[in-house]
Amino acid sequence: MDGTDDTDGTDGSDGADGSDTLYSIGDLARRTGLTVKAIRFYADTGLVPPTARTTAGYRRYDVHALARLDLVRTLRELGLDLPAIRRVLERQAPLPEVAAAHAEALEVQIRTLRLRRAVLLAVAQRGSTPEEMRLMHKLAKLSDAERRRLVHDFVDEAFGGLDANPEFVAMMRSAMPELPDEPRPEQVEAWVELGELVQDPDFRAAVRKMAEHQAAERADGDRTGLHTELTGTVTSRVRAALAAGIAPASPDAGPVVATLTAAYAEAFGRPDDAALRQWLFDRLGTADDPRAERYWQLMATVNGWPVQESLRDVFEWFTEALRGRLA
């Protein structure tokens, strides 16, 4: 700053085609909409140096400086910082390259803002405490890679070193939380609950127990898969019993149990006898943890998948019906 009043409105001489016109800072302010202070700042930093000075020391700018100033204004409005603008003006970096990099940075900021908005909406809807809000924000702002790593660590601890059902393990490893760029509040809530769940030592121990049970069965020769069809049979038969008001301990439950134990015997290649019923009862007990079902419900909500209906009441009925037949 030299203290000279650069707002003097006297222009230099005009050429025949107007290309030699020189403008004062006041002229530039009126033409660009920038303040005199901003133009003086860009001049002092060397971004838009004056073309010449009058004998009285007033700064003057030609049409090229006007165009340069207009570019600076546009880039600043787009959010580029001064070092990036300087590299563009000095041709150290191509404008398309700088624009692409800045657009990518803005996209990250936009995703961050959308995520913060979703967290705040979730906090507002569930009436969270400050501690819960901090946890939600901490888990929600994890990157996709960090979210996947959190779940991978859980699966590794639960199934690592065991010869568990390979189809089930593959399913666990392939289903990863993918929070969208603009998540709904319920998706943020689901991820926070899922993130807490996979870090819960008690839940990890429960899933490890399930994995050990699978490994023990494979050691005994079981090479069956996920039994989706068998689960469908149990669901349809028990749902019908529930709809008919059949209690698991009633005599009417006997034919339902007989049908289902026969289906298990066929699926696993075992005799349909008392030993099968005891084995089936123990198997259902090992998997009897509502958090396991909740895990898949939360994963589906986070990823925007259809949430499967709960089978909790189905397998509770089946377990109770088996218990009575064992006694």
C-alpha positions in Angstrom: 0.0 0.0 0.0 1.4 3.4 -1.0 -1.4 5.6 0.3 -2.2 6.9 -3.1 -5.9 7.5 -3.8 -6.4 5.1 -6.7 -10.1 6.0 -7.1 -9.3 9.1 -9.3 -11.6 8.7 -12.2 -9.4 10.3 -14.9 -8.7 7.8 -17.7 -5.7 7.6 -19.9 -5.9 8.2 -23.6 -8.0 6.1 -25.9 -6.7 4.4 -29.0 -8.7 4.3 -32.2 -10.0 0.8 -31.4 -10.3 1.4 -27.7 -7.6 -1.2 -26.8 -5.4 1.4 -25.2 -8.0 2.5 -22.7 -6.8 2.7 -19.2 -9.1 2.4 -16.2 -8.9 3.7 -12.7 -9.7 1.4 -9.7 -13.0 3.2 -9.5 -13.8 2.3 -13.1 -12.9 -1.3 -12.4 -15.1 -1.4 -9.4 -18.1 -0.1 -11.4 -17.4 -2.6 -14.2 -16.8 -5.7 -12.1 -18.9 -5.1 -9.1 -15.9 -5.6 -6.8 -15.1 -3.1 -4.1 -12.2 -0.7 -4.4 -10.6 -2.4 -1.4 -10.8 -5.8 -3.0 -9.2 -4.6 -6.3 -6.4 -2.8 -4.3 -5.8 -6.1 -2.4 -5.5 -8.1 -5.7 -3.1 -5.5 -6.9 -1.0 -5.5 -3.8 -0.7 -9.3 -3.8 0.3 -9.3 -7.4 -2.7 -11.2 -8.8 -3.8 -8.2 -10.9 -1.0 -5.7 -11.0 -1.6 -2.2 -12.5 -0.7 -1.7 -16.1 0.7 1.7 -15.5 0.6 4.7 -13.1 -0.1 8.3 -13.8 2.4 11.0 -13.0 0.5 11.5 -9.8 1.0 7.9 -8.8 -2.6 6.7 -9.6 -2.8 3.1 -10.7 -4.3 2.4 -14.2 -5.4 -0.9 -15.8 -5.9 -1.9 -19.4 -8.5 -4.3 -20.9 -6.2 -7.3 -20.2 -6.0 -6.4 -16.5 -9.8 -6.0 -16.6 -10.2 -9.5 -18.0 -7.7 -10.9 -15.5 -9.6 -9.3 -12.6 -12.9 -10.7 -13.9 -11.3 -14.2 -14.0 -10.0 -13.8 -10.4 -13.5 -12.7 -9.3 -15.1 -15.8 -11.0 -12.6 -18.2 -9.5 -13.0 -16.7 -6.0 -16.8 -17.0 -6.3 -16.3 -20.7 -7.2 -14.3 -21.1 -4.0 -10.7 -21.4 -5.2 -8.1 -20.1 -2.8 -5.6 -17.5 -3.8 -2.6 -19.8 -4.3 -4.6 -21.9 -6.7 -5.7 -18.8 -8.6 -2.1 -17.6 -8.8 -1.0 -20.9 -10.3 -3.8 -20.6 -12.9 -2.9 -17.0 -13.8 0.8 -17.8 -14.0 0.0 -20.9 -16.1 1.7 -23.2 -13.6 -1.4 -25.3 -13.6 -4.0 -25.7 -16.4 -7.4 -24.2 -15.4 -9.3 -27.5 -16.2 -7.0 -29.4 -13.9 -7.4 -26.9 -11.1 -11.2 -26.8 -11.7 -11.5 -30.6 -11.6 -9.5 -30.8 -8.3 -11.6 -28.1 -6.7 -14.8 -29.8 -7.9 -13.7 -33.0 -6.2 -12.9 -31.1 -3.0 -16.3 -29.5 -3.1 -17.9 -32.9 -3.5 -16.3 -34.1 -0.3 -17.5 -31.0 1.5 -21.0 -31.5 0.2 -21.0 -35.2 1.3 -19.8 -34.1 4.7 -22.5 -31.4 5.0 -25.2 -33.9 4.0 -23.9 -36.4 6.6 -23.9 -33.7 9.3 -27.5 -32.8 8.3 -28.6 -36.5 8.6 -26.9 -36.8 12.0 -28.6 -33.6 13.3 -32.0 -34.8 12.0 -31.5 -38.2 13.7 -30.5 -36.5 16.9 -33.6 -34.3 16.7 -35.9 -37.3 16.0 -34.6 -39.6 18.7 -33.9 -36.9 21.4 -30.3 -38.0 21.8 -28.1 -37.0 24.7 -24.9 -35.0 24.0 -22.9 -38.2 24.5 -25.0 -40.1 22.0 -24.7 -37.2 19.5 -20.9 -37.3 19.8 -20.9 -41.0 19.2 -23.3 -40.7 16.2 -21.1 -38.0 14.6 -17.9 -40.0 15.3 -19.3 -43.2 13.6 -21.2 -41.4 10.9 -18.2 -39.5 9.6 -16.1 -42.6 9.1 -15.1 -43.2 5.5 -16.5 -46.2 3.5 -13.2 -47.9 3.9 -13.2 -47.4 7.7 -16.7 -48.7 8.0 -15.9 -51.8 6.0 -12.7 -52.3 8.1 -14.7 -52.1 11.3 -17.0 -54.9 10.1 -14.2 -56.9 8.6 -12.4 -56.8 12.0 -15.6 -58.1 13.6 -15.9 -61.0 11.1 -12.2 -61.8 11.4 -12.5 -62.1 15.2 -15.7 -64.2 15.0 -14.7 -66.6 12.3 -10.9 -66.4 12.1 -9.1 -69.8 12.4 -12.3 -71.8 12.3 -13.6 -74.0 9.5 -17.1 -72.6 9.8 -19.8 -72.8 7.1 -18.0 -71.2 4.1 -21.2 -70.0 2.5 -22.2 -68.2 5.7 -18.7 -66.7 6.2 -18.7 -65.5 2.5 -22.1 -63.9 3.1 -20.8 -62.1 6.2 -17.8 -60.8 4.3 -19.7 -59.7 1.2 -22.3 -57.7 3.1 -20.6 -54.4 4.0 -22.2 -51.2 5.2 -22.4 -48.6 2.4 -23.8 -45.4 3.8 -25.1 -43.3 0.8 -23.8 -39.8 0.1 -27.1 -38.4 1.3 -28.2 -40.8 4.0 -31.6 -40.6 5.6 -31.7 -40.1 9.4 -32.8 -43.8 9.9 -29.8 -44.9 7.9 -27.4 -42.9 10.1 -29.1 -44.3 13.2 -28.9 -47.9 11.8 -25.2 -47.5 11.1 -24.5 -46.1 14.6 -26.3 -49.0 16.2 -24.5 -51.4 13.8 -21.1 -49.8 14.6 -21.8 -50.2 18.3 -23.0 -53.8 17.9 -19.9 -55.1 16.0 -17.7 -53.6 18.7 -19.6 -55.2 21.6 -17.4 -57.9 23.1 -20.4 -59.9 24.3 -21.9 -60.0 20.8 -18.6 -60.9 19.3 -18.3 -63.8 21.8 -21.8 -64.9 20.9 -21.1 -65.0 17.2 -17.8 -66.7 17.9 -19.8 -69.4 19.7 -22.0 -69.8 16.6 -19.0 -70.1 14.4 -17.4 -72.8 16.7 -20.7 -74.7 16.6 -20.6 -74.6 12.7 -16.9 -75.7 12.8 -17.7 -78.7 15.1 -20.5 -79.8 12.8 -18.2 -79.6 9.8 -15.7 -81.6 11.7 -18.4 -84.3 12.1 -18.9 -84.3 8.3 -21.6 -81.7 7.7 -21.0 -80.1 4.3 -24.4 -78.5 3.8 -24.9 -74.9 2.9 -27.1 -72.1 4.1 -30.4 -74.1 4.1 -32.5 -71.3 2.7 -35.2 -73.7 1.6 -35.3 -75.4 5.0 -35.7 -72.0 6.7 -38.6 -71.3 4.3 -40.3 -74.6 5.3 -40.0 -73.9 9.0 -41.3 -70.4 8.5 -44.4 -71.4 6.5 -45.3 -74.3 8.8 -44.9 -72.4 12.0 -46.6 -69.3 10.7 -49.6 -71.5 9.8 -49.5 -72.9 13.4 -49.4 -69.5 14.9 -52.2 -68.3 12.8 -54.3 -71.3 13.9 -53.6 -70.5 17.5 -51.7 -73.7 18.1 -49.5 -73.5 21.3 -46.1 -75.2 21.0 -46.8 -77.4 24.0 -50.3 -78.6 22.7 -50.9 -82.0 21.1 -51.8 -80.2 17.8 -48.1 -79.0 17.6 -47.0 -82.6 17.3 -47.6 -83.1 13.6 -46.0 -79.7 12.8 -42.8 -80.8 14.7 -42.8 -84.2 13.0 -43.0 -82.5 9.6 -40.1 -80.2 10.4 -37.8 -82.8 12.0 -38.4 -85.0 8.9 -37.3 -82.1 6.8 -34.1 -81.5 8.9 -33.4 -85.3 8.8 -33.5 -85.2 5.0 -31.5 -82.0 4.6 -28.7 -83.2 6.9 -28.8 -86.9 6.0 -29.6 -88.0 9.6 -32.1 -90.4 11.1 -35.3 -88.8 12.3 -35.0 -89.9 15.9 -34.7 -88.6 19.4 -31.0 -87.9 18.8 -31.9 -85.6 15.9 -34.4 -83.7 18.0 -31.8 -83.2 20.7 -29.3 -82.1 18.1 -31.8 -79.7 16.6 -32.8 -78.3 19.9 -29.1 -77.6 20.7 -28.5 -76.1 17.3 -31.5 -73.7 17.7 -30.2 -72.7 21.1 -26.8 -71.8 19.8 -28.3 -69.5 17.2 -30.9 -68.0 19.7 -29.5 -64.5 19.9 -31.8 -61.7 18.8 -28.8 -59.5 18.1 -27.8 -61.8 15.2 -31.1 -61.0 13.4 -30.8 -57.4 14.4 -27.3 -57.3 12.7 -28.9 -58.1 9.3 -31.8 -55.8 9.8 -29.4 -52.9 10.5 -27.2 -53.8 7.5 -30.2 -53.8 5.3 -31.3 -50.4 6.6 -27.9 -48.8 6.1 -27.6 -50.1 2.6 -31.2 -49.4 1.6 -32.0 -53.1 1.1 -35.5 -54.5 1.9 -35.5 -55.4 5.5 -36.6 -59.1 5.9 -39.4 -59.9 8.3 -38.3 -61.1 11.8 -38.3 -64.8 12.3 -37.9 -64.5 16.1 -41.4 -65.7 16.9 -41.1 -68.6 14.4 -38.0 -70.1 16.0 -39.1 -69.4 19.5 -42.3 -71.5 18.8 -40.2 -74.2 17.2 -37.7 -74.3 20.1 -40.5 -74.5 22.7 -42.3 -77.2 20.7 -39.1 -79.3 20.6 -38.4 -78.7 24.3 -41.8 -80.3 25.2 -41.1 -83.3 22.9 -37.7 -83.9 24.5 -39.2 -83.9 28.0 
